[in-house]
Amino acid sequence: MNAWSDGWSDNANSPQQRQRTSEPPLPPEMSPRRAAASGAGALPRQQGRASGSPGYPGGNGPSGPRRPGVPGSRARKVKITLLALVVALLAVSIGTYFWADGKVRREVDLNKVANRPAPGNGTNYLIVGSDSREGLTKAQEQALHTGAAAGKRTDSMMVLHVGGNGNTMLSLPRDSYVTIPAFTGSTGKKYPATTHKLNTAYAWGGAELLTQTVEYNTGLHIDHYAEIGFNGFVNLVDALGGVNMCLDKAIKDKASGADFKAGCQTLNGKQSLAFVRERHQEATQDLGRMQNQQKFLSALAHQAASPTTILNPFTLYPVIGSGLDTLIVDKDMSLWNITSMFWAMKGVTSGGGKSMTVPISTANLQTPSDGVAVKWDMTKAKQLFSELKNDDKVTVTSN
């Protein structure tokens, strides 16, 4: 049975077959066979140079455009690297914060201070250098000329005012003859108000009574308290690698151990302690010593905040550790407060604020029981305290 339809034949020589094959061929790109081989709906092959042509892989000409996706891949790698760096720095910063915060000794409770004045404008820090021998061996006490006195007393005191009209660092002579207000001792015994040298308040009632006495005589509200002893001072200077000082004159004082030539030199921890404690060679004794202390603080702050210290972790961490190990502060003082205090001190000692001593009327006041003391010039002192309390620009000058 013939499967071909009427009029058609599978004979290649039939008229119908000859008529069909005599039709002109289709162009190659429209060939049904090619379409079938390429798949239905396939696009024609893109015309271009073959592999090995100039500008293509394997060719000898200039390279063509980069393959899509390569720049994006590199950009992702850069972003991942930067993100990892940021995370690492953040982790180090957080770790450093908790490490440093754990070293702070928050021992002074200013909430125990009685009859406090109302807070003024700005922030007031009471900064105390004590003669505490805590942490020193007998050999170190002898080498540092500290003596072996029990307990501790204030060797220097200053009020640092941080405000909107400039910062002021006000030194208070430890021999200032002031009123120590009535207070209750640790045993519950009540003591009436009396007049003595300022450092007596610390000896009788510690940091809390000293704060109360400063507030009573100045009218300034003390917001924060900071204290460092002999050992912490020595370790801090040594961690910095010494402090550079330029002396106008030679200094020799057997009591403190100071023995320096005139001119510029680097003082280590032991020498620095001797320098800030020396007073017997000064004509004004304690007042001359305070001037030396202010000069030293300026040099110390400048060196501690220098790039060679801050950018070198092998110096920075020992400095932070040495400074915080023996730093005693009030219970509400945060690391942020400590940092703010330090930068304010640096600003003042670098010329960005005012450094002065409370106005004095006489440095040789004869007292009934305390020997020679320092008497404030109350007219000028009251004006100064008012300017600080109101955060006004300080116009009062030291004698």
Protein Blocks (a to p, Z undefined) as FASTA:
>chain_A
ZZbdehiafbfkbmklmmmmmpccddfklgmklmmmnoghiacddddddehiahiahiab
dcddddehjlmmmmmmmmmmmmmmmmmmmmmmmmmmmmmmmmpccfbcfklpghiacdde
djdddddddfbfghiafklmmmnonojaehjddfbdcdddddfeopadddddfklccddd
ddddfkopacddddddfklmmmmnojmlmmmmmmmmnopacfbdcdddfklmmmmmmmno
paadddfbdcddfknopacdeddddddfklmmmmmmgmklpmnlmmmmmmmmmmmmmmmm
mmmmpmklmmmmklmmmmmmmmmmmmccdfklcfklmmmmmmmmmmmmnopaccdddddf
bfcbccfklopaddddfklmmmmmmmmmnopacfbdcZZ
